[in-house]
Amino acid sequence: MQSFCFSCLYVFILPLSQAYNTNESHNTSTDEVLVAMTHASANSSRFRELRDALSSMYDIAPKNEHGFLSHQAVRYVLHRFFQQQNGWLIKGLALNETQSWHSRSSATTDAPKIKDWVPSFLQDQLEQGSMQQKGTDLAGLVQLAGALEELVESESRDRLKMAYAMHDWPVGRLLNHSESHTLLRTFFITFLVAGNFGWQDVSEVVRKEGIFAKRYPDYPEIMRWMEELVEEHRLRHGETEFGTFESLLQIALQIEKQYHLNNDRSCQGMKHTLMELESKKAGRVRLSTFYNKSIYSTFKFVEKAEYLKTLGVLDDSDPQNPQVIIPNYIMARTNCLEASSIFAVCCRDQCENLLTKVESQFQSSLAEPQKIVELVSRLSTDTVDAPRVLGHDLIARLEQVAAQNHGQVPLHGRLFAQWMHHAFPRECPYPHQSGSAIPLTQEEWESSKQSDAMASMKEMQETVESAVCEIDGQGKVKGICEEDESLPWSDEEELLGVQVMSHSRSAAAPHTMQRLERIAAPLSVATSLIAVCALYWDYSRAKLHSGGNKQDVLYVDRVSQRDMEQKFADFQKTLGLWVLAMVVWALEIPDTSVVGWTICGYMVVLAGRALKNRMTSTYQDVY
């Protein structure tokens, strides 16, 4: 694989820096960002860390016919990785953003949306320089992850510099213990308000921080969490470096990377609240009950039905009784902290832990339905006890998925995700068909619709009053209300990228073929080089001893001119094949494996013929 050339990003950095300026004041120049990315490419320790973290996902993810990740599979893996590691939703990486699971996204868009095509641009640059569009290998995947991390770090560096400017401190100043904590508190607040923090002088900064402390929910708790993080870093690295810009930057990065741990508690609390309102359909809340909770309590479940539909949160399979899908709502963009122009901090997918256990068990992107049933029946969550007996209808659904995919279940396809939603309706989100759900922020939706994304009190009351099932002030159904308990099911399959499946091969067979394909080119280079050396030695020996006695050299005695010409011709052919093998390996031209194994096969034939001639010559000399 050719390494990712970060210098090709020059044409991209300038508009990216402009995109940063839409959220906050950034002074990072194009050259500074470019240098940071180049440094990341040389940071071998971080490369190894990312490689170790991504290798298991890469190994299990479905590959294309060349044994590499397709365009969309790369986005899927990186989306899962950053969600799992940091609770980050990298803008532009998530599936169901108007493109299908197997399509390529476009990097051409309007300037205000440039933040959403950052991952696409990076990926396109990598793919244009790698293996003639054959796909992305693990090294390329790691380079993409590293580039995204460097973009985040560059933005964090600017945010920290802005915090220095707020307090009129030069960046090169060594801050004492109290000043360091003050600076990091300011940084944290600008992170929580996504950089929307204007100021004129230090006194205004202090005043606005005081207002923020009074209005932000759980302010003492989150600041205590930050202080603990700061102290942990100080104790680990000592007092010597504490207070320098680089030391405080490392703490700032840890705040951004670990904030999801604090956010997880809020997400879990939201889940429990919604579960108290659950209808007869598992993992769902009637829209009327959803609004009723906001009318009679402090909870702010106020998104319009149209906005919820766009987000993929609303189940309107029964138009008379629309319902909010609990896991989809919890993970929805409306509940994310838009902390950065590159990422948002969102509630993590609780289904991710379940899927990871399934992948770890089978070590493949495909599995047999019966084995999946045996494993899933043993998996538990905070709402599902195990072991349990899965229903006949649920098992039949899985067998139907396998029947649609040659007897095996693609673990990264839409139908299996839908099956997991039926098996764990409160943890696993419902997977909508491509393009039917778009994770827009409130501002983006309002801009596109020219309408308020939040429902008014009158609209919510009308929804409650017109509900099929009458509810009380607590959201409980009054009297008897008939309601279908079954969850909707769609038979539309969407596989992740181009997935190669076969009945006759075991799960390990595709990986074996991929390994054989990878060694074809280098093996052809090695065998042809050995053959070149052997044939040249044979020709030289024959030429040197052709006039000698039997006692000098047994098998080359009385070599004819025709035999000498044949030996030299074989040497020239082999030398040419060696050069061809080197070109194939170096340029990674298409069908490398075919060319490589062809060369290896020819080397075997040539070696066999040379051995036969040698044995014939030896026989004639002896007798």
Buried (B, 14 or more C-beta within 10 A) or exposed (E): BEEBBBEEBEEBBEBBBEBBEEBBBBEBEBEBBBEBBBEBBEBEEBBEEBBEBBEEBBBBBBBBBBBBBBBBBBBBBBBBBBBBBBBBBBBBBBBBBEBBBBBBBEBEBEEEEBBBBBBBBBBBBBBEBBBBEBBBBBBBBBBBBBBBBBBBBBBBBBBBBBBBBBBEBEEEEEBEEEBBBBBBBBBBBBBBBBBEBEBEEEEEBBEBBEEBEEEBEEBEEBBEBBBEBBEEBBEEEEEEBBBBBEBBBBBBBBBBBBBBEBBBEBBBEBBEBBBEBBBBBBBBBBBBBBBBBBBEEEBEBBBBBBBBBBBBBBBBBEEEBBBBBBBBBBBBBBBBBBBBBBBBBBBBBBBBEBBBEBBEBBEBBBBBBEEBBEBBBEBEBEBBEEEEEBEEEBBEBBBBBBEBBEEBBBBBBBBBBBBBBBBBBBBBBBBBBBEEBBBBBBEBBBEEBEEEBBBEEEBBBBBBEEBEBEBEEEBEBEEEBEBEEEBBBEEEBBBBBBBBBEEEBEBEEBBEBBEBBBBBBEBBBBBBBBBBEBBBEBBEBBBEBBEEEEEEBEBBBEBEEEBBEBBBEBBEBBBEBBEBBBEBBEEBBBEBBEBBBBBBEBBEEBBEEBEEBBEEBBEEBEE
